[in-house]
Amino acid sequence: MTVRVCLIGAGRAGKVHANSLTHHVPRASLVALVDSVPETLESTGEQFGIPAAQRFASLEAALAWNGFDAVVITTPTFTHKPLAVTAAEAGKHVFLEKPMALSLEECDAIIQAAEKAGVVLQIGFMRRFDPEFAAAYERIQAGEIGQPMIVKSLTHGPGLPPPWARDLKQSNGMLAEVNSHDWDCTRWLMGSNPQRVYVEVANFKGAMHNVTTPHFYDNALVNIRFENGGLGSISGVCPCEYGYDARAEIIGERGIMQIGDIRGQAVIVGTDRDRGYITPIYRTWPQRFAWGYIREMEHFAECITLGTPNRATGADGRWAVAGVLAGTRSLLEERPVLLSEILDAVPNS
């Protein structure tokens, strides 16, 4: 069986998944595109060989055609819930980019729709599938460094997020748009749910970029206490200017493990004695996590065709959103916030 995929959102993130589906995932094929911007729809359709008749301005139009088995959703966060629920209710498997949604209620609606329809719901936590992060997780599970005591994760992005991604009402801000992977990784690597968070933020570069969005911040530090007593931290900077940087460190009872490298290549060049040695760094997130994006899409296809257990579930996405919401309350109210304050506010949470 080959999974026929409709990509919803034909922009930058969509193209990353389109490339994986077109060139690297034999169990799946990209058969349709959805995007509300005609120019984007046309250019991406041409780039990946999608016939004009299979390019649509809306999910509803694509569902009327109905020549696909699954959707990959890469649109802005505030559109995730209606798109994912509509697709699931139509019996389509759903791959949903992070952040999962804006609220826990929206997460629950998506999870319930997928469960009721009996379809796969996978969240786009590609770090779980990156060779380095995956190997580290397996070695932690094998007990190589003992019980994790502290997990530190960072994501520093080179460019300013788009206007909607800076708005807490449309995206939950940088803690969600930039650091969702860190919320997931710290929980995943620690093997425990967050219990309490405290966040400090700062705005160093907003004025020079003419950003006037309320509560805008371009630097964030998060402290986390986990239910098992472990500690965690998240560092977020966007824009950082110097490149794309994503690393993690786990300190266990018997050792330490570090994941990732600021260097983009293990190459050092020296041509100028005044400048010294120079080493390339990662410029973009598609470059840093190229194999993670491929392998997460392979996993999505295997979950559908082989029944492989899902390694990035709706519950995982929901926990990341809960962390973001607690972190946002912490920065706005300038105090530590228990996750129970967020979870208990949702009926049947």
ROKOL-999713 format. One record per residue (C-alpha): residue number from 1; residue in one letter; y, z, x. Coordinates in Angstrom, 1 decimal, padded with zeros to 4 digits. Each point is the difference from the previous one (the first is absolute). Layout:
PT    k  r       y       z       x
PT  NUM  A       Y       Z       X
...
//
This chain:
PT    k  r       y       z       x
PT    1  M   000.0   000.0   000.0
PT    2  T   003.5  -000.9   001.2
PT    3  V   002.8   002.1  -001.4
PT    4  R   002.8  -002.1  -001.4
PT    5  V   003.3   001.7   000.7
PT    6  C   003.4  -000.4  -001.6
PT    7  L   002.8   001.3   002.2
PT    8  I   002.9   001.6  -001.8
PT    9  G   003.0   000.0   002.2
PT   10  A   000.3  -002.9   002.4
PT   11  G   002.5   001.5   002.5
PT   12  R  -000.5   001.5   003.4
PT   13  A  -002.7   002.5  -000.8
PT   14  G  -001.7  -002.5  -002.3
PT   15  K  -000.2  -002.6   002.8
PT   16  V  -001.8   002.5   002.2
PT   17  H  -002.7   000.4  -002.7
PT   18  A   000.0  -003.7  -000.7
PT   19  N  -000.7  -000.7   003.7
PT   20  S  -003.0   002.5  -000.1
PT   21  L  -001.4  -001.5  -003.2
PT   22  T   000.4  -003.6   001.2
PT   23  H  -001.2   000.3   003.6
PT   24  H  -002.0   003.2   000.5
PT   25  V  -001.9   001.2  -003.1
PT   26  P  -003.0  -002.2  -000.9
PT   27  R  -000.8   002.0  -003.1
PT   28  A   003.4  -000.7  -001.6
PT   29  S   002.3  -002.9  -000.6
PT   30  L   003.6  -000.3  -001.0
PT   31  V   000.2  -002.1  -003.1
PT   32  A   003.4   000.9  -001.6
PT   33  L   003.4   001.3   000.6
PT   34  V   002.5   001.9  -002.1
PT   35  D   003.7   000.5   000.9
PT   36  S   003.1   000.0  -002.1
PT   37  V   002.1  -001.7   002.7
PT   38  P  -000.7  -003.7  -000.2
PT   39  E   000.9  -000.8   003.6
PT   40  T  -002.3   002.8   001.3
PT   41  L  -002.8  -001.2  -002.3
PT   42  E   000.3  -003.6   001.2
PT   43  S   000.3   000.7   003.7
PT   44  T  -003.0   002.5   000.1
PT   45  G  -002.0  -002.3  -002.3
PT   46  E   000.5  -002.9   002.4
PT   47  Q  -000.7   002.1   003.1
PT   48  F  -003.4   001.2  -001.4
PT   49  G  -001.0  -003.2  -001.9
PT   50  I   000.2   001.4  -003.5
PT   51  P   000.3  -002.8  -002.6
PT   52  A   003.2  -000.1  -002.0
PT   53  A  -001.9   000.5  -003.2
PT   54  Q  -001.3   003.4   001.4
PT   55  R   003.4   001.4   000.8
PT   56  F   001.4   002.2  -002.7
PT   57  A   003.3   001.8  -000.7
PT   58  S  -001.7   002.9  -001.7
PT   59  L  -003.4   001.8  -000.1
PT   60  E  -000.2  -000.8  -003.7
PT   61  A   000.1  -003.7   000.8
PT   62  A  -002.6   000.4   002.6
PT   63  L  -002.3   001.9  -002.4
PT   64  A   000.4  -002.8  -002.5
PT   65  W  -001.5  -002.3   002.6
PT   66  N  -002.6   002.7   000.9
PT   67  G  -001.6  -001.7   003.0
PT   68  F  -000.3   003.1   002.1
PT   69  D  -001.9   003.3   000.4
PT   70  A   002.4   002.3   001.8
PT   71  V   003.7   000.5   000.7
PT   72  V   001.8   001.1   003.2
PT   73  I   003.4   001.6  -000.9
PT   74  T   002.7   000.1   002.6
PT   75  T   003.1   000.2  -002.2
PT   76  P   002.6   002.8   000.1
PT   77  T  -001.2   003.5  -000.9
PT   78  F   001.7   000.2  -003.4
PT   79  T  -002.1  -003.0  -001.2
PT   80  H  -003.4   001.4   001.0
PT   81  K  -001.0   001.9  -003.1
PT   82  P   000.5  -002.8  -002.6
PT   83  L  -001.5  -002.6   002.2
PT   84  A  -003.0   002.0   001.1
PT   85  V  -000.7   001.3  -003.6
PT   86  T   000.3  -003.5  -001.5
PT   87  A  -002.4  -001.5   002.6
PT   88  A  -002.5   002.8  -000.4
PT   89  E   000.0  -000.2  -003.7
PT   90  A  -000.7  -003.7   000.3
PT   91  G  -003.1   000.8   002.1
PT   92  K   001.4  -000.9   003.4
PT   93  H  -000.7   002.0   003.1
PT   94  V   003.2   001.4   001.5
PT   95  F   001.2   000.3   003.6
PT   96  L   003.3   001.8  -000.1
PT   97  E   002.4   000.3   002.9
PT   98  K   001.5   003.4   000.9
PT   99  P   001.8   001.9  -001.3
PT  100  M  -002.3   000.2  -003.0
PT  101  A   002.7   000.7  -002.6
PT  102  L   003.1   002.0  -000.6
PT  103  S  -001.5   003.0  -001.7
PT  104  L  -003.3   001.8  -000.5
PT  105  E   000.0  -001.1  -003.7
PT  106  E   000.2  -003.6   001.1
PT  107  C  -002.9   000.6   002.5
PT  108  D  -002.1   001.5  -002.7
PT  109  A   000.7  -002.9  -002.4
PT  110  I  -001.2  -002.4   002.7
PT  111  I  -003.1   002.0   000.9
PT  112  Q  -000.9   000.4  -003.7
PT  113  A   000.4  -003.7  -000.7
PT  114  A  -002.3  -000.9   002.9
PT  115  E  -002.6   002.6  -000.9
PT  116  K   000.0  -001.1  -003.6
PT  117  A  -000.4  -003.7   001.0
PT  118  G  -002.6   000.8   002.6
PT  119  V   001.9  -001.9   002.7
PT  120  V   000.7   000.8   003.7
PT  121  L   003.3   001.6   000.8
PT  122  Q   000.8   000.0   003.7
PT  123  I   003.3   001.2   001.5
PT  124  G   001.5  -001.8   003.0
PT  125  F  -000.5   002.7   002.6
PT  126  M  -000.8  -002.4   002.8
PT  127  R   000.0   002.7   002.7
PT  128  R  -003.3   001.2  -001.3
PT  129  F  -001.4  -003.4   001.0
PT  130  D   001.8  -000.4   003.3
PT  131  P  -002.6   000.0   002.8
PT  132  E   001.8   002.8   002.0
PT  133  F   000.7   002.3  -003.0
PT  134  A  -003.5  -000.6  -001.4
PT  135  A  -001.7   000.8   003.3
PT  136  A   002.1   003.1   000.3
PT  137  Y  -001.0   001.2  -003.5
PT  138  E  -003.7  -000.6   000.8
PT  139  R   000.3   002.0   003.2
PT  140  I   001.8   002.8  -001.8
PT  141  Q  -002.8   000.0  -002.6
PT  142  A  -002.6   000.2   002.7
PT  143  G   001.7   003.2   001.3
PT  144  E   001.2  -001.4   003.3
PT  145  I   003.2   002.1   000.1
PT  146  G  -001.1   002.7  -002.4
PT  147  Q   001.8   000.9  -003.2
PT  148  P   003.4  -001.6  -000.1
PT  149  M   002.8   002.6   000.2
PT  150  I   003.1  -002.2   000.2
PT  151  V   000.4  -003.6  -001.1
PT  152  K   003.2  -001.9   001.0
PT  153  S   000.8  -003.5  -001.3
PT  154  L   003.0  -002.2   000.4
PT  155  T   001.4  -003.3  -001.3
PT  156  H   003.2  -001.4   001.4
PT  157  G   001.0  -003.3  -001.4
PT  158  P   002.5  -002.4   001.7
PT  159  G   002.0  -001.3  -003.0
PT  160  L   002.0   001.4  -002.9
PT  161  P  -002.1   000.1  -003.2
PT  162  P   001.2  -002.2  -002.9
PT  163  P   002.5   001.6  -002.5
PT  164  W  -002.6   000.8  -002.6
PT  165  A  -002.2   001.8   002.6
PT  166  R   002.9   002.3   000.9
PT  167  D   000.5   001.1  -003.6
PT  168  L  -001.9   003.2  -000.9
PT  169  K  -000.1  -001.2  -003.7
PT  170  Q  -001.6  -003.3   000.9
PT  171  S  -002.2   000.9   002.9
PT  172  N   000.1   003.7   000.8
PT  173  G   001.7  -000.9   003.3
PT  174  M  -001.2  -000.2   003.6
PT  175  L  -002.5   002.7  -000.4
PT  176  A  -001.9  -002.4  -002.3
PT  177  E   000.9  -003.4   001.3
PT  178  V  -000.3   000.7   003.7
PT  179  N  -002.1   003.1   000.2
PT  180  S  -002.7  -000.4  -002.7
PT  181  H  -002.5  -000.8   002.7
PT  182  D   000.8   003.2   001.8
PT  183  W  -000.5   002.1  -003.2
PT  184  D  -003.4  -001.6  -000.4
PT  185  C  -000.9   000.2   003.7
PT  186  T   000.8   003.6   000.5
PT  187  R  -002.1   001.0  -003.1
PT  188  W  -002.8  -002.4   001.0
PT  189  L  -000.2   001.1   003.6
PT  190  M   000.4   003.7  -000.8
PT  191  G  -002.7  -000.2  -002.7
PT  192  S   002.0   002.1  -002.4
PT  193  N   002.7  -000.3  -002.7
PT  194  P   003.6   001.0   000.7
PT  195  Q   001.0   003.4  -001.4
PT  196  R   003.7   000.3   001.0
PT  197  V   002.6  -002.2   001.5
PT  198  Y   003.5   000.4   001.5
PT  199  V   002.2  -002.9   000.8
PT  200  E   003.2  -000.5   002.0
PT  201  V   001.8  -003.3  -000.1
PT  202  A   003.1  -001.5   001.7
PT  203  N   002.1  -003.1  -000.4
PT  204  F   001.1  -001.4   003.4
PT  205  K   000.4  -003.7  -000.6
PT  206  G   000.8  -000.5  -003.7
PT  207  A   003.7  -000.4   000.6
PT  208  M  -000.4  -002.7   002.6
PT  209  H  -002.2  -001.9  -002.4
PT  210  N   002.4   000.5  -002.9
PT  211  V  -002.6   002.0  -002.0
PT  212  T   001.5   002.1  -002.8
PT  213  T  -003.2   000.8  -001.9
PT  214  P   000.0   003.6  -001.2
PT  215  H  -002.2   002.3   002.1
PT  216  F  -000.7  -002.7   002.6
PT  217  Y  -001.6   001.1   003.2
PT  218  D  -001.4  -001.9   003.0
PT  219  N  -001.7   002.9   001.8
PT  220  A  -002.5   002.4  -001.5
PT  221  L  -002.2   002.8   001.3
PT  222  V  -002.7   001.5  -002.2
PT  223  N  -002.0   003.2   000.6
PT  224  I  -003.2   000.4  -002.0
PT  225  R  -002.4   002.9  -000.5
PT  226  F  -003.5  -001.1  -001.3
PT  227  E  -002.3   001.8  -002.3
PT  228  N  -002.5   000.7   002.9
PT  229  G   002.8   001.7   002.0
PT  230  G   000.7  -003.0   002.3
PT  231  L   003.5  -001.2   000.8
PT  232  G   001.5  -003.5   000.0
PT  233  S   003.2  -001.8   000.8
PT  234  I   001.4  -003.4  -000.9
PT  235  S   002.9  -001.7   001.9
PT  236  G   001.8  -002.9  -001.8
PT  237  V   002.8  -002.1   001.5
PT  238  C   001.2  -003.2  -001.6
PT  239  P   001.8  -001.9   001.4
PT  240  C  -001.0   001.0   003.5
PT  241  E   001.1  -003.3   001.6
PT  242  Y  -002.5   000.1   002.9
PT  243  G  -003.0  -001.5  -001.8
PT  244  Y  -002.9   001.1  -002.3
PT  245  D  -001.6   003.3   001.0
PT  246  A  -003.0   001.6  -001.7
PT  247  R  -002.0   002.7   001.8
PT  248  A  -001.9   003.2  -000.8
PT  249  E  -001.2   003.1   001.9
PT  250  I  -002.7   002.4  -001.0
PT  251  I  -000.4   003.4   001.7
PT  252  G  -003.4   001.5  -000.7
PT  253  E  -001.6   003.3   000.9
PT  254  R  -001.7  -001.6   003.1
PT  255  G   002.3  -002.8   001.0
PT  256  I   002.6  -002.6  -000.8
PT  257  M  -000.1  -003.6  -001.3
PT  258  Q   002.9  -002.5   000.1
PT  259  I   000.0  -003.2  -002.1
PT  260  G   002.1  -003.0   000.9
PT  261  D   002.4  -001.0   002.7
PT  262  I   003.7  -000.8   000.0
PT  263  R  -000.9  -003.0   002.2
PT  264  G  -000.8  -003.2  -001.8
PT  265  Q  -002.1  -001.3   002.9
PT  266  A  -001.7   001.5   003.0
PT  267  V   002.2  -002.2   002.2
PT  268  I   002.7   001.2   002.4
PT  269  V   002.4  -002.5   001.5
PT  270  G   002.3   000.6   002.9
PT  271  T   002.5  -002.7   001.0
PT  272  D   003.2   001.9   000.6
PT  273  R   000.2   003.0   002.3
PT  274  D   003.0   001.4  -001.8
PT  275  R  -001.6  -000.2  -003.4
PT  276  G  -003.4   001.2   001.2
PT  277  Y  -003.2  -000.6  -002.0
PT  278  I   000.1  -001.4  -003.5
PT  279  T  -002.8   000.1  -002.6
PT  280  P  -000.1  -001.7  -003.4
PT  281  I   000.1   002.1  -003.2
PT  282  Y  -001.0  -000.8  -003.5
PT  283  R   002.9  -001.7  -001.9
PT  284  T  -001.4   000.1  -003.5
PT  285  W  -002.6   001.8  -002.2
PT  286  P  -002.1  -003.2  -000.6
PT  287  Q  -000.4  -000.3   003.7
PT  288  R  -000.9   003.7   000.6
PT  289  F  -002.5   000.2  -002.8
PT  290  A  -001.3  -003.6  -000.1
PT  291  W  -003.7   001.0   000.0
PT  292  G   000.6   002.9  -002.4
PT  293  Y   001.4  -002.5  -002.6
PT  294  I  -003.0  -002.3   000.4
PT  295  R  -002.6   002.8  -000.1
PT  296  E   001.5   001.6  -003.1
PT  297  M  -000.2  -003.3  -001.9
PT  298  E  -003.6  -000.5   001.2
PT  299  H  -000.7   003.5  -001.4
PT  300  F   001.6  -000.9  -003.3
PT  301  A  -002.3  -003.0  -000.3
PT  302  E  -003.0   002.0   001.0
PT  303  C   000.7   002.7  -002.6
PT  304  I   000.0  -002.7  -002.6
PT  305  T  -002.9  -002.1   001.1
PT  306  L  -002.3   002.6   001.6
PT  307  G   001.0   003.2  -001.7
PT  308  T   001.2   001.5   003.3
PT  309  P   001.5   003.5  -000.5
PT  310  N   003.8  -000.2  -000.1
PT  311  R   001.7   001.5   003.1
PT  312  A   003.6  -000.1  -001.4
PT  313  T  -000.1   001.1  -003.6
PT  314  G   002.5   000.6  -002.7
PT  315  A  -000.4   003.7   000.6
PT  316  D   001.0  -000.5   003.6
PT  317  G   003.1  -001.9  -001.1
PT  318  R   000.8   002.7  -002.5
PT  319  W  -000.1   002.7   002.7
PT  320  A   002.4  -002.0   002.1
PT  321  V   002.4  -000.3  -002.9
PT  322  A  -000.3   003.7  -000.7
PT  323  G   001.0   000.7   003.6
PT  324  V   003.0  -002.3  -000.2
PT  325  L   001.2   001.6  -003.2
PT  326  A  -000.4   003.5   001.5
PT  327  G   001.8  -001.2   003.1
PT  328  T   002.9  -001.5  -002.0
PT  329  R   000.4   003.2  -001.9
PT  330  S   000.0   001.9   003.2
PT  331  L   002.8  -002.1   001.6
PT  332  L   002.1   000.1  -003.2
PT  333  E  -000.4   003.7  -000.5
PT  334  E  -000.2   001.0   003.7
PT  335  R  -003.0   002.1  -000.3
PT  336  P  -003.8   000.0   000.5
PT  337  V  -001.9  -001.4  -003.0
PT  338  L  -003.5   000.8  -001.1
PT  339  L  -002.1  -003.0  -001.1
PT  340  S  -000.9   002.0  -003.1
PT  341  E   003.6  -000.3  -001.2
PT  342  I  -000.5  -003.7  -000.2
PT  343  L  -003.7  -000.1  -001.1
PT  344  D   000.4   002.7  -002.7
PT  345  A   002.8  -001.9  -001.7
PT  346  V  -002.4  -002.8  -001.0
PT  347  P  -002.3   000.7  -003.0
PT  348  N  -003.7   000.2   001.0
PT  349  S   000.9  -000.4   003.7
//
